[in-house]
Amino acid sequence: MAGIACCGIAVGLLTGYQRGGLAQVLPPAPAAVCPLLRPELLALLVPGHGTATQDTDRDDETLSAWCVVERPKDDGEDASLVVGVINVGRAAGADPAARAHRHFVGSFVLNRDRFLLDGLGDEAGYWSELGPAGRLYLTVRAGTRLVHVQYRNTMVGPERSREAAVLAAREVLAKL
C-alpha cells in the first residue's frame, strides 16, 4: 500500500514539474493607446480624420490595445493609422521576452522584403504591401512589449509613409 502511495506521489510531482514550465501567465493589460498619440500628430498623419476609436484584444499569451484613426473615403484619398500596444506574457515554457521576440519575427510576411530599423526599442522593422498605395506595417519590440503600426496614406510616397509610421511608434514608445 505504501509503495502505491509513493508511486502516486512521485507521478504527481513529476507531472507538476513538467507542466510548471508550461504555465500560461497573462501580462497586464495595456492602457488605452489613443491618448498616447497627440491630436496634432493624428491631424498631420491622417488629415481630415474622423473620431479615433479604441479596441482591445486577447490572444493566448497576449493582451493588446489598439487605436484606429481613419479618414472618410468620400474624396478618393485614403489615409489611416492603426497603432497597437501588445503586452506578452508567459506561455508554453518560454519567458515573455522570448515570446515577444517570436511575435516580432512572426509579424513579417514571408514573401515580402522586411527592413530592420535601428534606434527603436530592442528590435524594429517594417514591410509594406506591394504598390505605391500599399499599407506599411512597422513592429517594434521593447522587452516584453510590442508596438505595432499600420499606416496608409495615398497622398504621400513610401518614404514619407515609413517616416510617419516611425513617428507614431516613437510617440507611443516615449509614453509607455
N, C-alpha and C positions, 0 to 999 in steps of 0.2 A: 504494500500500500504506500509506503514511504517512497519507494522507487518511482511509482507512477506520479506521485505528487511532485517529486523533484524534476521528473521529465516535463511535466506540465509547466512548472515554474521556469525551467530552462528554455522551453519553446517560447513561452510568453516574453521572457527577457530578450531572446534573440529577435523575435518579431518586432518588439518595441524598438530595439536598437536599429534594425534595418529600416524601419519606417520613420525613425526620428529625423533622418536627413531629408525625408520626402515631405515633411510637413509644409503646408501652404500657409504663409503669413501675408495677409494683405497689407499694403502700405497705408499710410494716412492719406485721406482724400485731399487732392489739391484744391487750393482756393479758386474762386472764380477768376477766369482769365481776362475777360473784357476790361475789368478795372485796372489791369496791369498795362493796358495799351492807352496812351494818351489820345484824347479826341482829335488833337491836331495831327497826330500821326495817322490815325484812321482816315481823316479827311484828305491827307496827302496821298496815301497809298490806294484808297478806294474813293475817288472823288464822286460826290453826289450819292454816297451810300445811304442805305436805309438804316433802320434800327439794328444794332448789334444784338445777336441772340446768344444765349448761353446754352451749353449742352454738357451732359456728363455721361460717362460710360464706365462699365466694369467688365473686365475680362478675368481670366483665371487668376492671374497674379498681378494685375494692374488696375489702377483706378485713374481715370483721366477726366479733365475738364477742358471744354472747348469754347472758343469764341468764334462766331461766324458773322462776317460782315460782307454784304453783297450790294452791288449797285443795281438798281432797277434796269431791266433789259429792254426798255421800250425805245431807246435811241440807237440800238445797233452796236454800241460799245459795251464791252463786257469787262468787269473788274470784280474780283472777290478775294477775300483773305480769310483763311481759317487757321487759327492758332490753337494748339493744344498743349497742355502740360500733362505728362503721363508719369505717374509715380509707380515704380516697380517694386514688388515685394519678393518674398522668398517662395520658391516652389520647385518641386522635382529635385531636391537636393542641391540646387545651385543658389549661391548667395545673390542678393538683389543686384549688385554691380555686374555680375556675370550675366544675369538675366537681362539687365538693361543693355549690355553690350550686344547680346543676341537680338534684342528688339531693334537696336540701332542698325545692325547689319541686315536684318530682315526688312527694314523699311525701304530698301533699294530694290527696284525691279531688275530681274536678271538680264533682260535683253536690252537694257538702256545703259549708256555710259554714266558712271557716277563720278562725281568730282568731290574730293575731300577738301576741307577748308581748315585753315589754322586760325587760332585765336578765339575760338568759340568753344567753351567747355572742354571736356576730356576728348571728345570726338565730334566731328561735324562733317557733313557732306550733303550734297544735293544731286538731284537728277531732274530732268524735265521731259514732258511729253513731246513727241515729235511735232514739228510745225511751228511757225512763228507765233501762233496764238495759243500754244500749249501751256498747261499749268506747270509751275515749278514746285517741287517738293524738297524741303530742307528739313533735316533732322539733326538735332544737337543732343549729345549725351553729356550730362553733368552729374557724375556719381551715379545714383540710382534713379535719376530723373531724366526724362526726355522732353525736349521742346520740339514740337513738330509744326512746321509752317507749310501751308499750301497757298500759293499765290498765283493769280492770273490777272493780267491786265492787257487787253488787246491794244491799248493806246500807247504802250511803250515796248521797247525791244527786249530781247532776252537778257542783256547785261543789266538793264535797269530793273528787270524783274528779280534777278538774283540779288541785287543791292537792296531792293525793297524787302525781300524775304529775310535777308541777313539783319536789316534794321529792325524788323518786327521781332526776330529771335533775340537780338541784343536787348531790346526794350524789356522783354519778358524776363530774360535771364538776370538782368540787373535788379529786378524787383522780387526775385524768388529768395 
